[in-house]
């Protein structure tokens, strides 16, 4: 019997809860409490357990995802951190790639490093790229740095030595010395958090982990103690950026692996829905209170990457953020959510985001002191949100406050009334999201037009149909429980862990399978030691990928390869897989150029239960609306009366012709003129272009 499971997803505005009790599902949303996030979690847990009539002892598992690590980096609210680097290389973390990501902006702002220069300290030592010691570690010099760390109030240290991925001996010895001399210091080794070549990305990841580790360690400790005090004795797992579950112990050591945990849950949900309906090509659209996330899913699997950026200075520009090199589900994320703040720039253009009103004070219509007009305020003024039906009627929205805020933020500068300003805000945010989706698809050599969109999150269903129109997408699915979709995705995640190694191999130069098979075995053991902490006897499945490129190129493609032992004949298969991926992304192959592999990645996960196919769409009839409401049409800007339906009243087969609103406690779905919605056998809204 499947244990009763609870998922918790802390977002920038709301904290979402999803509870699964046998075949029954419950959901809740509460406002995030950013100064003490565990308080919002505990309040929501109490409410949803009360809804289900459960006691703490009835719960079998808690799965948790959080944006706390991301927010600590973005808001620069992490621990005071030092970087100990190989002598002569302390500035590599600030020199970065030595290129301009915005070539023509003479006022370009580079992202400041998490560790200032006065806290980047040099250690005499040197190891070469083959792992040989060139200069021994100066242990006395290292010990002499401890008084400096004390004087500066440092609480966390990142160790970043040159080529430590090839031989971590100096970092390990340094950790032991520091632990003996200053046992209260949190220590991150770059060779442990990111054992890969390229010191800038490795040290950036180590610094980020060190920066957030004390914050996350304190939060997870407080949350665990508070839950135990309330009688919860079940295991707690954290969801990682790669969509797997890990233990609290691992999360406290490597919190950087949690930075994209919420969005990862959404991608898992979208992949599950795609497999249920046998859709091969999906674009998932997740829009909450602070950000919007867009992810491409092909053949039932999201795409995985080895790196991404946080805290970008420029919205769409790669290189303008802090690089983090960890396993992550590939997606594009922009500052476009319900709480995104609208303004007018110096060129009289409407701008939306990336700044967000969050939950404190929140959008103006929340009545919590917010003075800035937001996307939620615009949706309320246009009639897409109903003031008396928001959050199931538990939260009354203030339309007058929205009008005043949008007039002050946008209308006054452009001589527009509040309603017209709201229409402009919505058009800008929807075009921003459409443009982000187009750029993301083009960069990966993929099309959007023939995909099915799956929309979830508190704000996504309101905008999904219009976004689909802009992207020429014919079908949109809004699953049951869409308002807390990422939390429901957590309940589908396997217990998993990923291990990476750098090992250079040329496919044309005496390929030797023996050392690679030994490497794979070593990586498998490391991953299994972690996975078995949460799944002692479960069946496991192994995924294997390689970072490959043409010889002489500067960057690699991540290529999925068979999870089996290598033989002498593996060369042809590896080359074939690389060439297929290269041609998919760049539209060509380069003849007579050798292929090489620089990195290897192994992902070990528990086997997910088989996914049952969705039954055929039931026959049905047009649904009777619960009411009619006035909504401003996005195409014309004119007010029209449209049908409003309560989602709980719509049975499988019910047909809702656009334009219409479908309202539920956690979200509202807008069906535009060009779409007709039907409720499928699993209770999802399926909008089809007519």
Secondary structure, DSSP 8 states (H G I E B T S, - for coil): ----EEEEEE-SSEEEEEEEETTEEEEEEEE--GGGHHHHHHHHHHHHHHHHT--GGG--EEEEEESHHHHHHHTT-S--EEEEEETT-TTHHHHTTSS-SSTT-TT------SS-GGGEEEE--EE-TTS-EEE---HHHHHTTHHHHHHTT--EEEEE-TTTTT--HHHHHHHHHHHHH-TTSEEEEHHHH--SS-HHHHHHHHHHHHHHHHHHHHHHHHHHHHHHHTT--SEEEEE-TTS-EEEHHHHHH-GGGGTTHHHHHHHHHHHHHHHHTT-SEEEEEEE-SS-EEEEEEETTEE-EES-EEES-SSTT-TTSSEEE-S-EE--EEES-STTEEEEE-TTS-EEEEEEE-TTTT--GGGSSS--S-BHHHHHHHTTSS-TTTGGGGTS---HHHHHHHHIIIIIHHHT--HHHHHHHHHHHHHHHHHHHHHHHHHHTT--STT-EEEEESTTHHHHHHHHHHHHT--EEEE-TTGGGHHHHHHTT--BEEEEEEEEEEETTS---HHHHHHHHHHHHHHHHHHHHHH-SS--EEEEEEEEEEETT-S--EEEEE-SS---TTHHHHHHHHHHHHHHHHHS---TT--EEEEEEEEEEEE---------------B---SEEEEEE-TTT--EEEEEEEEGGG--TT-EEESSEEEE-SS-EEEE-TTEEEEE-TTS-EEEEE-
